[in-house]
């Protein structure tokens, strides 16, 4: 009987559980492709095939005497970028036997394969970790670790589970299952159903989000045997269309007629193909993170308000200190709305800069960025207000967010290009939505916030402008105030997003 990988979604006590299960079936689940037929090495190649064979229905790499260098068996038919990869492995040999699964990797002229490796070993230092065979990279994430690597290569990590306890899920003399997910800059893996690492890698010198080969490794050293079977690949590119910008939704729950729980929201976003969500304010952040983690999604932003009024006793929610440790190594931004004064009143800049500096210091200790969020009617109303403040703070972890709906209502649509150019390197995030022209909105006659397929505003032009300026950051779907079942407008919007991102 063939087996296939599928997601099981279970609801109970408001929680969502996603688990990888190998279930008996007559065929591979829809969307999944077999990379190994169980009988031959068709589609696989290596510089020296003498180390590779099919034994007992499994791809087998073996050495009968010590070998001086690593050997790789490379899948020849596709180089995926965004995907899910599920396989089973069994490793036998000495206590130092080592292997791994390469992905998003490159084959060098000498046959060596450089790139990400989901590590396999009979010893705890390497089994279940994320390694990078690229010179200078090495060990990235240990078991039970989250890691965020910024554009300059700086790393911030946090533990989410006990490393030793996770090694106990490994069956050293039996079959184990790896499930690897790669989407844009985000990669994660489960080993025998347990999450072992999550990594956000935006290092521009490495460009680890690019497509690459899948390969199986036979490591140098003493004699050993590594076997692989049930190797299946699911291409996520048609489903998610996240390149070059991950697409997430926010405020999708504020007017949802179904009043979905956070777990149900995560399931809905995952099923539709969104990369994750934004979260309003500081209530239920831990639950939001848990449900998104379970669904394999990211929390892109948390929104909070700052009051710049000189009379404000607490300029921002004091729970910020409790929330920040939860965001460490997640690449989650704080989107900061600022009120307490007349729109664009620069006389309050000094107080605002002081408050933002304090928040930036707290956030920086956990690798968290602040994106200043212009909002119609607020003190921070315009994109030039946000850029002015970001420059005055001089903090590298403070940038700006461009919000299309608020720009069209508060500013002149003719200045769209100059606004994006003004934001420049300070542009951390962007939000979009279906809309009519700024002139119609100001006159009270047009759609202001609607599903992405509604309105006369030229979304294709806007995305072309952003990407022409080199923007590769996240794009959030603004859903505030859209009535009815959230499924309907979220489905319509992501369908339009795919159209907008379809290769020409």
N, C-alpha and C positions, 0 to 999 in steps of 0.2 A: 504494500500500500504506500502510495506517495504521501508526503506530508507537506503542509504549507504553514507559513507564518501568518497569523492574523492578530488583530487587536481585539481584546475583549473589554467591553465597557460595562462596568458594574456600578450601579447606584446603591447607596446605602448610607443612612445618617448624614446625607448631604455631601458625601465624599465620592470622588471619582477614582477608580483604579484602572490603570491601563497595564496589561501584562502581556508579554510575548508568550504565545502558546504554540506548540507544535501539535497539530491535530490531524487525525487520520482523515484522508480525503482521496478522491480519485484524481484530483488535478491541483495544480498550483493555484492559489487564490488569485483573483483578478488583479492585474497590475504588477504581479510578481513574475520574474523571469528566472528560470533555472540556469545556473552557470556551470553545472556539472550534471552529466546524464547518468552517473552512477556506474558507467561501464568503461569509458575511455577518457583520454585527455584532450578530446576535441575542443578547440577554442583556446587551449592553454599552450604556452611555450616557455622554454628556458634555454639559456646558452648551453647548458649541459643537462640533457634530459635523463642521464643515467641515474640521477638522484631521485627521479620522480616516476611513479607508477600508479596503477589502480589496484588496490588490494582490499578484498572484503567489502566492495562497494564504496570505497573511500579513496580520495586522492591521498597518496602516501609519499611523503618525503622521508628518506632514510639515509643514514650513514653507518657503515659497518666499522669504520675506523675514524680517528680524529680528522677533522677537516679544518683548513686554515682560514677559510673565508665563508661568508654567507652565500647561500644559493637561493634564487627566487624563481617561482613559477608564476608567469604573468598572464592574466586574462587579456586576450587579443582583440575582442570584438567591440568594446565600448570603453570610453573613458568618462565615467560619470562625474558630475560635480555635486548636484544635490540628489540625495538618494537615501534609501534604507537598505542595509545589507544584513542578512540573517544567515548564519552558518553554525555548524556544529564541529567541534574539534576534540581530539584526544592526543595527549602528548605522553610519550614513554621514553625512558632512558635514565640517565643519572640524575642526581638531585639538582644539577645545574643545567638541565636540558631547557632550551629556549627556542621560541619561534614567534610568529606574529602574522597579522593580517595588514598588509599595506593598503592604503586608500589615498586618493588624491595625490598620487605619487608619480615620480618621473624615473624612467629607466635611463641609466647612464651608459656611455659607450662600452664600459667594462662589464655591463650586466648588473651592476649594483643598482638597487632601487632606493631612491631618496624620497622622503615624505612621511606623512602620518603613518603610525603603526599602532594598531590595537595589540598590545603585547600579550604573549602567552609564555608561561614558564612553569616549572615545577617548584619554584622557590618564590617567596613572598615579595622580594624587592621589585620584580618585574611583572609578575602575573596580574593581568587586569589593569595595567596602567596605560596611559597614552604616551607613546614615545615618538620622536621625530628623527628619522635617519638622516635628515639634512645636516651637514656639518655645522656645528655651532649651536644646534637646537637641543638635541638630547631629550632627557626626561622632561615632559611637560606637566602631566597631571598624575598624581598618585591615586590609588583607589580611595574613593570617598572624598574626592577633592574637586572643587570648582576653580577654574582659572580664567582670568581675563587678561589678554595681551593687547595693549593699545597699539596705535599706529607706529610708535617709536620702538616697540619691542619690550616696553616695561610690563612686568608681570605683577598681578595681584591675585592671591589665592585665598581660599577659605575651605575648611573641612565641613562636610555635611553628614559624614558617617564614619564609623570607626574602621580604620584601614585593616586592622587585624581581623576584625569580625567579618569583613567582606572577603578575606582570603579563605575563610571557612566555607564559603559557598562553592568553592572550586572543588570539583571531583577529580583528584589527581590521576586516578587510574581508570577513569570512565569518560563518557562523552559529556561535553559542556556546550552551552550555546552562547554565542556572541550576537548581540543585536546592535548595530551601529547606525546612527542617524547623522547625516551631514546636510546642513542647510545654510548657505551663505557662509558667514564667519562663525557659525555655531555648529559644534560637533558634540555628540554625546554617545555613551555606550551603556548597555546593560549586559551583565554576565550572569547567566542562569537566572534571569528575571530581576536581578538587583542592579540599580543604577550604580555605576562605578566611577564615572567622571562626566563632567560637563565643562566645555571649553568655548570661550568666545575669543577668536584669534583674528585681530585686525592689523597685524604687523605688515606694513606695506613692503618691507624688504623681502618677505616670504611669499605673500599672496597665496596663502594656504587655502583660500576659497575657490581656487581655480580647479578645473577638471583635471583628472589624472587617472593613472592605472590602478587597478586592483591586483594585488599580488600576494602570494603565500610564501612565507620564509622558512627555510631550513637553516638554522643558525650554525655558525662555526663552533668548534669544540669537540667534546667527546661524542662517541656514537649515540645516536638517538633516532626516534621515529616520531613524526608528526602526521596526523591524519585529519582530513577535512571531508565533510559531506553535507548534504542538504544546503547547498550554497545558493542563495536566492537574492535577487536584486530587484528593488522597486525604484524606478526613476521618479523623483518628486518634482522635476522641473515643470511638466505639464500641469500638475496640480497647484503648485504654489506660485510660479511665475514671480519669484522674489528678486530676480536679478535685474539691475544691480542694486536695487533697494528693497530690503525686507519690508513687508506690508502688514501692518497690525491695525486693530480696531480699538477705539476707545469711546466711552460714553454710550456704548451699545446697550447698556442695561438700564439707563435712566428712564426710558419711556417704553420698555419692552412689555407688551400686553401679557406675555406669558410669565413675567416675573421670575425668570430663571435664576436658580442658585448659581454660585460661582462655579461649582463643578459642572453644571449644565452649560454654562457659558463657555467653559473651556472645551467641553465636548463639541459644542456647536462650532466654535472657531476652528478646531482641529479638523472636523469633518469637511468644512467648507474650504480649508486650505490657507487660512491666515497664519502668519508666523507667530502671533502672540497677541497681547493686549496691553492697554494702558489701564491705570487704576486711579479712581477719584479718591483723594484724601487719604487719611491714615487708618481708617477703620478696616479691619479684616485683611490686612496686608499679608499676614502669615498664611491665612487660608487661600488667598489669591495665589500666592507663590506655590503652595502645595498642589493646588488643582492644576495650575499651568505646568508644573514639573511633571505631574502624572500624565498629562496629555502630550508631553513632548514639546511644549510651547514656551516662549519667553515672555517675561514681564519687561516691556520696553520703557515704560514711564510710570511714575507716580506724580499726581498733580497736588500742589499745595499752594496756599495763599500766604503772602507776606503783606503786612500792614505797615506802610512807611510813615503813617501819621506820627508826629512827635509825641502825641499823647497815648499811644498804644502801649499798654503794659507788657504784652507779649506779642512781639512783632510776627512770630510764627509759632506753629504748633510745637509745644515742648516735647512731644513724642518723637520728634525728629531723631533725637539721640538713641531712642529705642529701635527705630526703623532702620537706620543706616547699617548696623551690623547684619541685618537680614539681606541687604542688597550687595554685600561684599562679593566681588568676583562674578557678578551677574551681568555687568554692562547695562544696568538699569539707570536711567536718568531721572532726576527730579525736575519736573516742568513747573516753573515758578511763575505764578500770577501775582501781580503787585498792585495793591489798591491803597487807599488812604489819602489821596490827594487829587487835585484836578488833573485831567489827562495831560501828560507831557510837561508837567510843571517841573522844570529843571532845578528849582530852588530846593527840592527835596533829594537831589542826587546824593549829597554828602551822607545823609542818613541812610539812604538805600545802599550805598557802597559799603558802609560800615556793617549793616545787617548781612548783606550778601557775602562780605569777606568772612564774617564769623561762620556762616553756613558753609561756605566753600572749604574752610579749614576742617570743619567736622566731616564733611563729605569726602574730602581728599584722603583722609585717613583710611577710608574704605574703598577707594578707587571709584567714587561716584561723581558724576558730572551734574551740573545745574544748567538747564536750558531756560532762558528767560522767555516767557510766554506772553506776547502782546495780546490783549483782549479788549474788544470794543467797550468803551466807557470806563475802563480802569485807568489808574495813574499810568501804568505801563500799557499804552494803547497802540503804539506804532512800532514798526520794525526799527526805525532809526532811534527810538527811545531805548530799545533793547541793545542795539549795537553800541550806543553811547555808554550805557552802563557797563556792558561787558568790557569795553576798552578801559573805562575808568577803574574797574576793579583790578585789572592786570592779572587776573587769575586764569591759568590755562584750563582749569576745569569749569569755567563759566563761559557759556556761549549763548546762542539765541535759537529760538524756534520760529519758523515762519508758518503762520496759520492762515491759509487761504481765505477762510470765511471772514475772519476779522480784518484781514487786509482789504478785502473787497468792500467791506462796510465802512471802515474808518479811513481808508486812503484812496488815492487816485489809481485806478486800474492801469492807466497809461504808464505809471512808474513801476510796474511789476519787474521788469528786467533790472532797472537800477536798484531796486530793493534787494533783489537776490545778489547783485554784485556788491552792494554795500555790506551785506551779511558776510560774504566771502568765507574765510577760514573759521569765522565764528559760528557758522551754521551747523548746529548739532542735530536738528530734527526738522521735519516738515509735516504739516497736516493738510489733507485735501478733502473734498467732498463735492457732490454734485451741486451746481450753482448756476444762476444766471449772471448777467454782467453786473459789475459794481454799480453802474448807473441805475439799472432796474431795481437792485436791492435797496439803494438809498431812497428811491422813490416809493418803496413799499409795494412794488408790483412784481418782483421776481422771486424765484426760489433762492433762499439763503443757505440753508443746510438741508441737503437732500441726498438720496442715494447717488452713487457716482455716475449712473447712466442718465441722470436727469439734469436738465438745464442747458443753457447755451454757452457757458464758459468753456473755452477750448482746453481741455485737460491734456490732450496730446502735446499741444504747444508748450504748456507749462512744464511737463515732464522733460520735453526736449531741451527747454531752457535750463532746467536744473542739472541735467546730465551733461549738457554742454559746458557748464561751469565746473564739472568734475564732482558733483555731489553724489556720494555713494552711501549716505546714511539712511536711517529708517524713514518710512513714510507712513504716517498714521491716518486712518480713516475717521474723520469727525462724524459722529452719529448723534450728537446731542439733539434732543427734541423730535427725532423722527418717530412717529407713532406706529402702532400696530405690532405685529409679531416680528421680533428682531431677525428671525430667520429670513424673512422675505427681503428686507433691504440689505442685509449682509450678503445674501446670495446674489442679489442683483449687482451689488457694488464689486464683488470680487470677480464676477463674470466680466464686468466692464474693465476692471484692472487687467485681466488677462488679455482682453482685446487691445488695450493700450500698450501692453508690453509684448505683443506678438511680433516676432521678427519680421521685418519688411522684406 
